[in-house]
Amino acid sequence: MLRGRLTSSLRTRGGSGEGVSRWRSDGHQDRPNGYLFNRTPPPPGQSRKWEDWELPCYVTSFLTVVILGVGLNAKPDLTLETWAHQKAVERLHSQNISTSTDKSD
């Protein structure tokens, strides 16, 4: 009884593959033609024509890589280890100055 309810529920949701389904379509091409992205290559001696979206996409991608590369290399070093190292160097420097002034007195 439960199995019958589940199988009828699956059939109404397109699980059986029978008939037309609103969740899936057969597509516009019967079978792949063997070329990359289903594009036929241009005739010999001719170059492929760029589509409208390609140039802006390539330029934006290149500029993104350049901006990220420069920006991430130029960011300040704000790690805890660097801060602690700078403070330790400052303390050593102040101790050396105070000991050198004590010796001169």
C-alpha positions as CSV (number, residue, x, y, z in Angstrom):
1,M,0.0,0.0,0.0
2,L,2.8,2.4,0.9
3,R,4.8,1.4,-2.1
4,G,1.9,2.2,-4.4
5,R,1.6,5.7,-2.9
6,L,5.3,6.3,-3.4
7,T,5.4,5.1,-7.0
8,S,2.4,7.2,-8.0
9,S,3.9,10.2,-6.3
10,L,7.2,9.7,-8.2
11,R,5.3,9.3,-11.5
12,T,3.5,12.7,-11.0
13,R,6.9,14.4,-10.3
14,G,8.6,13.2,-13.4
15,G,10.5,10.3,-11.9
16,S,9.3,7.7,-14.3
17,G,10.4,9.4,-17.5
18,E,7.1,8.8,-19.3
19,G,5.6,11.6,-21.3
20,V,6.3,15.3,-21.1
21,S,7.8,16.7,-17.9
22,R,8.0,20.2,-16.8
23,W,11.3,19.5,-15.0
24,R,13.2,18.2,-17.9
25,S,13.4,18.9,-21.7
26,D,15.0,16.9,-24.4
27,G,17.1,19.9,-25.7
28,H,17.5,21.3,-29.1
29,Q,20.0,18.9,-30.6
30,D,19.5,15.2,-31.1
31,R,23.1,14.2,-30.6
32,P,26.5,15.7,-30.1
33,N,28.4,16.5,-33.3
34,G,31.9,15.7,-32.0
35,Y,33.3,19.2,-31.8
36,L,34.1,21.2,-28.7
37,F,31.0,23.1,-27.5
38,N,29.3,21.7,-30.6
39,R,30.9,24.3,-32.8
40,T,32.1,23.4,-36.3
41,P,35.6,24.7,-37.0
42,P,36.1,27.6,-39.5
43,P,37.2,26.8,-43.0
44,P,41.0,26.6,-43.5
45,G,42.7,30.0,-43.7
46,Q,40.0,31.8,-41.7
47,S,40.1,32.6,-38.0
48,R,37.2,32.2,-35.6
49,K,35.1,35.4,-35.0
50,W,35.0,36.4,-31.4
51,E,31.6,36.7,-29.8
52,D,30.4,39.9,-28.1
53,W,31.0,38.7,-24.6
54,E,34.6,37.4,-25.1
55,L,36.6,40.6,-25.1
56,P,35.0,42.2,-22.0
57,C,35.3,38.9,-20.2
58,Y,39.0,38.4,-21.0
59,V,39.9,42.0,-20.2
60,T,38.0,41.9,-16.9
61,S,39.7,38.6,-16.0
62,F,43.1,39.9,-16.8
63,L,42.6,43.1,-14.8
64,T,41.2,41.2,-11.9
65,V,44.3,39.0,-11.8
66,V,46.6,42.1,-12.0
67,I,44.8,44.1,-9.3
68,L,44.7,41.1,-7.0
69,G,48.3,40.3,-7.6
70,V,49.5,43.8,-6.9
71,G,47.0,44.4,-4.1
72,L,47.7,41.3,-2.2
73,N,51.5,41.7,-2.5
74,A,51.3,45.4,-1.3
75,K,49.0,44.8,1.7
76,P,50.5,45.6,5.1
77,D,51.7,42.7,7.3
78,L,49.4,42.8,10.3
79,T,50.1,39.4,11.8
80,L,50.6,39.0,15.6
81,E,54.1,37.7,15.1
82,T,55.2,40.8,13.2
83,W,53.8,43.1,15.8
84,A,55.5,41.1,18.6
85,H,58.8,41.2,16.8
86,Q,58.6,45.0,16.3
87,K,57.8,45.5,20.0
88,A,60.7,43.3,21.0
89,V,63.1,45.2,18.8
90,E,61.8,48.5,20.2
91,R,62.4,47.2,23.8
92,L,65.9,46.0,23.0
93,H,66.6,49.3,21.3
94,S,65.4,51.3,24.3
95,Q,67.4,49.0,26.7
96,N,70.5,49.5,24.6
97,I,70.0,53.3,24.7
98,S,69.5,53.3,28.4
99,T,72.5,51.2,29.1
100,S,74.7,53.3,26.9
101,T,73.6,56.5,28.6
102,D,74.2,54.9,32.0
103,K,77.7,53.9,31.0
104,S,78.6,57.4,29.8
105,D,77.5,58.9,33.1
